[in-house]
Amino acid sequence: MSVSDIQTTVEAVWRIESPRLIAGLARMARGDVGLAEELAQDALVAALEQWPDDGVPRNPGAWLMTTAKRRAIDQFRRNERYAEKLGEIGREQEHKEVTLPDFDAGLEDHIEDDLLRLVFVACHPVLNTQARVALTLRMLGGLTTDEIARAFLVKESAIAQRIVRAKKALAAAKVPFEVPEGEERIARLSSVLEVIYLVFNEGYSATRGDDWMRPALCEEAMRLGRVLVGLVPKESEVHGLVALMELQASRTAARTARDGTPILLLDQDRGRWDRILIQRGLLALSLSEAIADGAYGPYSAQAAIAACHARANVPEDTDWARIAALYEGLAKLRPSPVIELNRGVAVGMAFGPEAGLAVVDAVAADPALKDYHLLPSVRGDLLEKLGRREEARAEFERAAGMTENARERALLLDRANGR
């Protein structure tokens, strides 16, 4: 392997292993997520230094965890809190057979609990909602500040500041590394759901890079959603979010061609949709509806929209009028220019492109959509259907210039060129 191949491998391993690494280290550091991330980064640097000479270890994740553990011990020795931490560890070992995980073996036994604890810690009320979501995306999803900023449609510098301040606030408050109980758990649940939702979205439509999707993020989000269902089975929106993710993920195999080229929803081979995931998603949606007595929250409403697509064997069977109505209801629950943009697509399909364009143009000047590439992409599609080809071409080119995802850029340029 060349040095560049090793570096690519290290980056790939980091993407996969960093959430688990940080979660395990956060438990070792008594919930200090800032310190946990620093230790994890130290292990990453060590990998970049050593793997080109020594080769990639057979179990890269275990290597990173072992290295981070050793760095943690060194850090504690240099830190004035060392004596206190060793005292805590010693006292716990007197009363328990195991205090810390064996980082060299058996770590998998702790991973799920640690990841869930990390989500709830990052969603602690000592932080505001924006900081909770940004920090958890950074810690759990391993996303860069740029990727998080694009998810929020805000500047990267603003996200970076939120993350730094959030870690300092958690450390200052000495937030315990645990899953809360009772009312406190319910209070934090909405932030947890939002985090999982955004992690799934980043995996489903990657904001940057060469691949349109990052399935590992989708799988991680779905796994956490299923864990949450076990924790709070009577919360309708937990089932709603799981339903949404299952239904969206059912299309994964049909969303790209063999060469990775994106395939839009209406052009997908629906025979490649995962019927098992669809059945699971529809079941989760029915549970959400039953718990809420037919009412929809933000996630169950989106799941109901996804269900309209899932139930249509061919694109022509799609109930676009119902989808438009569901988006209208969703906009009342959670006003957003992005939701209005999506409603414009549905209105265009149900009642004609002119009606859809009117909805889209009503929110086109919203500052939150200034750098959102899907705005010109949607306008381009509607203009093309209206026969305004030159205007459509300009919009597709503008959208291509705004996206940082290589696959999506190529798709938009093809549409600009009439392909």
Stockholm file with secondary structure:
# STOCKHOLM 1.0

chainA/1-419         MSVSDIQTTVEAVWRIESPRLIAGLARMARGDVGLAEELAQDALVAALEQWPDDGVPRNPGAWLMTTAKRRAIDQFRRNERYAEKLGEIGREQEHKEVTLPDFDAGLEDHIEDDLLRLVFVACHPVLNTQARVALTLRMLGGLTTDEIARAFLVKESAIAQRIVRAKKALAAAKVPFEVPEGEERIARLSSVLEVIYLVFNEGYSATRGDDWMRPALCEEAMRLGRVLVGLVPKESEVHGLVALMELQASRTAARTARDGTPILLLDQDRGRWDRILIQRGLLALSLSEAIADGAYGPYSAQAAIAACHARANVPEDTDWARIAALYEGLAKLRPSPVIELNRGVAVGMAFGPEAGLAVVDAVAADPALKDYHLLPSVRGDLLEKLGRREEARAEFERAAGMTENARERALLLDRANGR
#=GR chainA/1-419 SS CCHHHHHHHHHHHHHHHHHHHHHHHHHHTTTCHHHHHHHHHHHHHHHHHHHHHHCCCSSHHHHHHHHHHHHHHHHHHHSTTHHHHHHHHHHHHHHCSCSSCCTTSSTHHHHHHHHHHHHHHHTCTTSCHHHHHHHHHHHHSCCCHHHHHHHHTSCHHHHHHHHHHHHHHHHHHTCCSSCCCHHHHHHHHHHHHHHHHHHHHHHHSCSEESCSCCHHHHHHHHHHHHHHHHHCTTCHHHHHHHHHHHHHHTTGGGSBCTTCCBCCGGGSCGGGSCHHHHHHHHHHHHHHHHHTTTCCCHHHHHHHHHHHHHHCSSGGGCCHHHHHHHHHHHHHHSCCHHHHHHHHHHHHHHHCHHHHHHHHHHHTTCGGGTTCTHHHHHHHHHHHHTTCHHHHHHHHHHHHHHCEEHHHHHHHHHHHTTC
#=GC SS_cons         CCHHHHHHHHHHHHHHHHHHHHHHHHHHTTTCHHHHHHHHHHHHHHHHHHHHHHCCCSSHHHHHHHHHHHHHHHHHHHSTTHHHHHHHHHHHHHHCSCSSCCTTSSTHHHHHHHHHHHHHHHTCTTSCHHHHHHHHHHHHSCCCHHHHHHHHTSCHHHHHHHHHHHHHHHHHHTCCSSCCCHHHHHHHHHHHHHHHHHHHHHHHSCSEESCSCCHHHHHHHHHHHHHHHHHCTTCHHHHHHHHHHHHHHTTGGGSBCTTCCBCCGGGSCGGGSCHHHHHHHHHHHHHHHHHTTTCCCHHHHHHHHHHHHHHCSSGGGCCHHHHHHHHHHHHHHSCCHHHHHHHHHHHHHHHCHHHHHHHHHHHTTCGGGTTCTHHHHHHHHHHHHTTCHHHHHHHHHHHHHHCEEHHHHHHHHHHHTTC
//
